[in-house]
Amino acid sequence: MVTLLCIAVLQTEAPTYAKNVASVLNRSCVPCHRPGESAPFSLTPYAEAKKWSSMIALATKRRSMPPWSAIPGHGNFEGARVLSPTEIRLLELWHQTGAKPGNLAAAPKPPRFTKGWQLGEPDLVLSMPEAVDVPAEGPDQLRNIVIPSGLLQDRTVGALEFRPGNARVVHHALVFLDNSGAARRLDAADPGVGYLSFGGPGFFPSGSLGGWAPGGTTKWLPDGVGRYFQKGSDVVLQVHYHPTGRPERDQSKIGIYFSRKPVTQLVGGISVENWQIAIPAGDSNYLRTSSYTLPRETTLLSITPHMHLLGKEMRARAILPDGTRRPLVWVKPWNFRWQETYIYKPSLRLPAGTRLEVESWHDNSAKNLNNPFSPPRPVVYGEGSNDEMSLCIFEITTDRIEDLLFTIHDNGVQNRVMERIRLLAKPKG
Ligand code: HEC
């Protein structure tokens, strides 16, 4: 109905900001494109949006904005940042007809954004112990800040909120757990605040509390599902900083919300990865495949595709025991700067014996503008910025904690924290 109306409007008169465009920009762009946020310019009010009308038309037509690399129809995700073809056409037409204001007095107002914690006062707030200085220019940085949690007893976490200290310079953030001391050692070896890495955090995390990207909303895990947070763990905040053209300083913090309802299911991660990577120089379509068969019935919560600068596209699907294929995600074109954790809406239940299949394509030709080498050189597997990866992380839960342990253990992940979870799984008494 809405679509039909829109088309009718497009056919009869030039679209205006007030009548047609403001609502689209407010919903899909303004959460990031407003003063003080991560995007480099504001798309509200009208005068700002008008200045950028040609770029708006171009970026939305190319699908580079809003940032969201998952192709619609391959998995249903929470908070999908997607414009409909009608909306993309509308923005183009608005630009072509002179980006008219219309009756500005009647234009929809931008949404009100919560200033404080979105979910109310957290149970535990952890701040970066020192501010990070980000130089005006230079490459993006992934900085890992180690924060001792001071947690005195094991808890389960139902939600996490990340609050950037300086949203202009924070591109996204991930929150890992470490109970091995490895992150502290990496921190001690790096002269800066925290330590630098590329891709992963540089150690094998004992858990994860989730991630944050601008414009997103904070959500609770489903009732009864929690993330295991072991006492004494360090929290490792991995923040992706993007230089803004002037020196910036950031001191971010996280708010942790313990589960409100009794937790019967824990969240675990499995990775489906191909380490055998050796991409010849000049190869523009290098394919890697990997798979993992779920030994137990599993509920899929989210999927995080991961490649480096030669990544081109990644596709994952589930092959059920009866042969049914279900698309899990198709990321194309891969955008290294917008690595996303895609949260399934609703979660996907997959029977035991389901095979998770992952395919990734990599471009090591000179045509790939992100290629770290010019002219191209052979590139092999590795964690470094000039290496390549083909990794897909699935966050899962199972009805019984034993099944989670079995599934994760079978995936080859040797995890010390699992021993403690095993204790939780034992019936009390
Ligand atoms: C999740 C945050 C976010 C949302 C939502 C978003 N942008 Fe952006 N936008 C950015 C950031 C950050 C940049 C800077 C470049 C980058 O980091 O990719 C940017 C850059 C741009 C640029 C510069 C050229 C380019 O393609 O990089 C344009 C134009 C743009 N955005 C338009 C839009 C429009 C139009 C929308 C809504 C339809 C939108 N953006 C939604 C964060 C966002």
Residues whose N, C-alpha, C, O or C-beta is under 5 A from the ligand:
A	BS01	HEC	S28 C29 C32 S38 A39 P40 M55 I56 A59 S64 M65 P66 P67 P214 G215
